[in-house]
Amino acid sequence: MQCYLGVDIGSVSSNFVLLDQLGRLHTKIYLRTEGNPVNAIKEGYARIKDSLSDNITLKGVGSTGSGRNLAEVLLGADVVKNEITAHAVAASHKYSDVKTIIEIGGQDSKIIILKDGIVNDFAMNTVCAAGTGSFLDQQASRLNIAIENFGTRAVKSRQPVRIAGRCGVFAESDMIHKQQMGYPVEDIIMGLCEALVRNYLNNVGKGKKIEEPIVFQGGVAANTGLKKAFEKILNASINVPENYEVMGAIGAAILAREHIEQNKTTTSFKGEKFILDGDFKTSSFECKGCPNLCEVVQIKRDAQPLAYWGDRCKKWETSLDSQCRLKIV
């Protein structure tokens, strides 16, 4: 069996999937990044490796997410794409006629508008994190409710309470006020879900023409309360794919498969010895070569520089020997 690895490295979660040559999901790994994407990549690949049987060949690797370039360096990804492209590809693979994608993750949220299967417009949250996974985690913890039960408690509400949701800080203070007034917890939670949906539509979705079919993906799609709130406010049906939490990684794997098959090339994957046996460390320094004073991030494997980021003139990036950087140890 020939499989393709898709990797989505985010600020909160890191996701890994294996797809076979027909696009069927073989393995998926969902784990917390915990502020250390290097360790997350190594741990995620180690789990993927454990799931590989002798008859599986890794034919290609795709990476996406905020840590996609880091994954490229550590794994040797054949395709590196932004989250918009990866999520659009994954959603289109599952729902060929999808027109709107609502994606909400741990730290950000985005909307993607497709026309004839091609991304036509998109937007991401900017200054407000209300409605993201981290905000919901915080509120669930404050209410002493497991985040896994947050949505199921919300849909039990009979009369959602009106919560001010234009700002995460205001939403939290309004929730506390409603609690002190004695409103049922379920009504407060559902009210928060509806407030977060209004926040999303007034900010991320502002000016966008939201048409069906609509797909809701990202880790927050597990919250049935938010799904119900979107359906109520949009007066539309919301589709949540089976593997909603790893759709970015699925998109990256599909793109890797297309790249390998269309270009009839072999993978740049660096191999398990390079990934699992190496001692990877990241650090940063200020370049004083010009008035820009760029803050440069570097990653080393066993004290050997592999990559640099952040230098505007690419002085440090181009200083690396490409053959050394791609060498399989």
C-alpha positions in Angstrom: 0.0 0.0 0.0 1.3 3.5 -0.9 0.4 6.2 1.6 0.9 9.9 1.9 1.6 11.8 5.1 -0.2 15.1 5.8 1.1 17.3 8.7 -0.7 20.4 10.1 1.3 22.1 12.8 -0.7 24.7 14.7 -0.1 26.8 17.7 -2.5 24.7 19.9 -2.7 21.3 18.1 -0.5 19.3 15.7 -2.3 16.8 13.4 -0.9 14.0 11.3 -2.8 11.7 8.8 -1.9 8.9 6.5 -4.0 8.6 3.3 -3.8 5.8 0.8 -3.5 6.3 -2.9 -7.3 6.5 -3.2 -7.6 9.2 -0.6 -8.9 6.9 2.2 -7.8 7.7 5.7 -5.5 5.0 7.2 -4.3 6.7 10.4 -4.8 10.0 12.2 -3.0 11.5 15.1 -4.2 14.6 17.0 -2.0 15.9 19.8 -1.3 19.2 21.6 1.6 21.3 20.4 2.2 22.6 23.9 4.5 25.4 22.7 7.1 23.0 21.3 6.4 22.3 17.6 9.7 20.5 17.2 8.8 17.9 19.8 5.2 17.7 18.5 6.6 16.8 15.0 8.9 14.2 16.4 6.2 12.7 18.6 3.6 12.8 15.9 5.9 11.1 13.4 6.9 8.5 15.9 3.2 7.6 16.4 2.7 7.4 12.6 5.7 5.2 12.3 4.3 2.8 14.9 1.1 2.5 12.8 3.0 1.6 9.7 3.0 -2.1 8.7 5.5 -3.8 6.5 3.3 -3.5 3.4 3.0 0.4 3.6 5.3 2.7 1.6 5.5 6.4 2.3 5.3 8.0 -1.1 5.1 11.7 -0.2 4.7 14.3 2.6 2.7 17.6 2.7 2.8 20.2 5.4 0.5 23.1 6.4 -0.3 25.3 9.5 1.7 28.0 11.2 4.6 25.6 11.7 4.6 24.3 8.1 8.1 25.5 7.3 9.5 23.9 10.4 7.8 20.6 9.4 9.3 21.0 5.9 12.8 21.2 7.4 12.4 18.3 9.8 10.5 15.9 7.6 11.5 16.9 4.1 8.0 17.8 2.9 7.3 17.7 -0.8 4.5 20.3 -0.7 4.2 23.2 1.7 0.9 25.1 1.6 -1.0 27.6 3.8 -4.0 26.6 5.8 -6.5 28.2 3.4 -5.5 26.0 0.5 -5.2 22.8 2.7 -8.6 23.2 4.3 -10.3 24.1 0.9 -8.8 21.0 -0.7 -9.9 18.7 2.1 -13.4 20.1 2.2 -13.8 19.9 -1.6 -12.5 16.3 -1.5 -15.3 15.4 1.0 -18.0 17.7 -0.4 -17.4 18.4 -4.1 -20.0 21.2 -4.2 -19.0 23.1 -1.0 -19.3 26.9 -1.3 -18.5 28.1 2.3 -16.0 26.7 4.8 -16.1 27.8 8.4 -12.9 26.8 10.1 -12.2 27.5 13.8 -9.1 26.2 15.6 -7.3 26.7 18.8 -6.1 30.3 18.2 -7.6 31.5 15.0 -10.7 31.3 12.9 -11.2 31.7 9.2 -13.8 31.7 6.5 -13.2 30.4 3.0 -15.5 31.1 0.0 -15.2 28.7 -3.0 -16.6 29.1 -6.5 -16.5 26.1 -8.8 -14.2 24.3 -6.4 -11.6 27.1 -6.3 -10.9 29.5 -3.5 -12.6 32.8 -4.4 -12.3 34.8 -1.1 -11.2 34.3 2.5 -10.7 36.1 5.8 -9.1 35.3 9.1 -9.7 36.8 12.6 -7.4 39.6 13.5 -7.4 41.1 17.0 -10.2 39.2 18.8 -9.8 35.5 19.9 -13.4 35.2 21.0 -14.9 31.9 19.7 -11.6 30.1 19.2 -10.8 26.9 21.0 -8.6 28.5 23.6 -11.3 30.9 24.6 -13.9 28.1 24.9 -11.4 26.0 26.9 -11.0 28.9 29.3 -14.7 29.4 29.8 -15.3 25.7 30.2 -12.7 25.5 32.9 -14.1 28.6 34.7 -17.6 26.9 34.7 -16.0 23.6 35.9 -17.3 21.8 32.8 -15.1 19.4 30.7 -14.7 21.0 27.2 -15.9 17.7 25.7 -19.3 18.2 27.4 -19.6 21.9 26.6 -21.6 21.5 23.4 -23.9 18.8 24.7 -24.7 20.9 27.8 -25.4 23.9 25.4 -28.0 22.1 23.2 -30.0 21.2 26.4 -30.8 24.9 26.7 -34.5 25.9 26.5 -34.0 29.7 26.4 -30.5 30.9 25.5 -29.4 34.0 27.4 -28.3 37.0 25.4 -24.5 37.4 25.9 -22.5 40.4 24.7 -20.1 38.7 22.2 -18.3 41.5 20.3 -15.3 41.0 22.5 -13.9 38.1 24.5 -13.4 40.2 27.6 -17.0 41.5 27.5 -18.4 38.1 26.8 -16.7 36.7 29.9 -17.8 39.5 32.2 -21.4 39.2 30.8 -21.4 35.5 31.5 -20.3 36.1 35.1 -23.1 38.7 35.5 -25.7 36.3 34.2 -24.5 33.6 36.5 -24.8 35.9 39.5 -28.4 36.6 38.4 -29.2 32.9 38.6 -29.7 31.9 35.0 -29.4 28.2 34.2 -25.9 27.2 33.2 -27.2 25.5 30.0 -28.9 28.8 28.9 -25.7 30.7 29.6 -23.5 28.3 27.6 -25.9 28.3 24.6 -26.1 32.1 24.9 -22.3 32.2 24.7 -22.3 29.9 21.6 -24.8 32.2 19.8 -22.7 35.3 20.9 -19.6 33.7 19.5 -21.3 32.9 16.2 -22.5 36.6 15.9 -18.9 37.7 16.7 -17.6 35.4 13.9 -20.1 36.6 11.3 -19.6 40.3 12.2 -15.8 40.1 12.0 -14.5 37.1 10.1 -17.5 36.8 7.9 -18.2 40.5 7.4 -19.0 41.3 3.8 -18.9 37.6 2.8 -21.7 35.9 0.9 -22.3 32.8 2.9 -24.0 30.2 0.7 -24.8 26.5 1.1 -23.4 23.9 1.2 -21.5 25.0 4.3 -18.8 22.9 5.9 -17.7 23.5 9.6 -14.3 22.1 10.4 -11.4 22.6 12.8 -11.2 21.4 16.4 -14.1 23.6 17.6 -16.5 21.8 15.2 -16.8 19.2 17.9 -18.9 21.7 19.8 -22.5 20.8 18.9 -23.7 24.0 20.6 -21.8 26.1 18.1 -23.1 24.0 15.1 -26.6 24.5 16.3 -26.0 28.3 16.8 -24.6 28.6 13.3 -27.7 26.8 11.8 -30.1 29.0 13.8 -28.5 32.3 12.9 -27.7 31.5 9.3 -30.9 29.6 8.9 -28.9 27.0 6.9 -27.7 23.4 7.3 -24.2 22.9 8.5 -22.1 19.9 7.5 -19.4 18.7 9.9 -17.1 16.1 8.3 -16.2 12.9 10.2 -12.5 13.9 10.6 -13.3 17.6 11.2 -10.3 18.1 13.6 -7.6 17.0 11.0 -8.9 18.4 7.8 -5.9 20.6 7.3 -3.6 17.6 7.5 -5.9 15.7 5.1 -5.6 18.6 2.6 -1.8 18.6 2.9 -1.7 14.8 2.2 -4.0 15.2 -0.8 -1.7 17.9 -2.2 1.3 15.8 -1.6 -0.3 12.9 -3.5 -1.2 15.2 -6.4 2.3 16.6 -6.6 4.0 13.2 -6.6 1.6 11.7 -9.2 1.5 14.7 -11.5 5.2 15.4 -11.5 6.1 11.7 -11.5 8.8 12.4 -8.9 10.1 10.7 -5.8 9.6 12.1 -2.3 12.0 14.4 -0.4 11.1 12.7 2.9 14.3 12.6 5.0 13.7 9.3 6.8 13.0 8.2 10.3 16.7 8.2 11.3 17.0 11.9 10.5 13.8 12.8 12.4 13.9 10.5 15.4 17.6 10.3 16.1 18.5 13.9 15.7 18.8 16.5 18.5 16.9 19.5 17.2 17.1 22.9 18.8 15.7 26.3 17.9 17.0 29.7 19.0 16.9 33.3 17.8 19.2 36.3 17.5 19.2 39.8 16.2 21.1 40.4 13.0 23.0 43.7 13.1 24.0 43.6 9.4 21.8 46.5 8.5 19.4 49.0 10.1 16.5 46.5 9.8 17.8 44.6 12.8 15.9 41.5 11.8 15.1 38.9 14.5 16.3 35.7 13.0 15.1 32.3 14.1 17.4 29.3 13.5 17.0 25.6 13.9 19.9 23.2 14.3 20.2 19.4 14.2 23.1 18.1 16.3 24.6 21.7 16.2 24.4 21.8 12.4 22.2 24.7 11.1 19.3 23.5 9.0 17.3 26.6 8.4 16.8 30.3 9.2 13.7 32.4 9.2 12.9 36.1 9.7 15.8 37.7 7.7 14.2 40.1 5.2 17.2 40.1 2.8 17.6 36.3 3.1 21.2 36.8 4.0 21.1 33.9 6.6 18.7 31.7 4.6 20.9 31.8 1.5 24.1 31.2 3.6 23.1 27.5 4.0 24.4 24.9 1.6 21.3 23.5 0.0 22.9 20.1 -0.4 23.8 20.1 3.3 20.3 21.2 4.3 18.6 18.4 2.3 21.1 15.7 3.2 19.7 12.6 4.6 21.7 11.5 7.7 
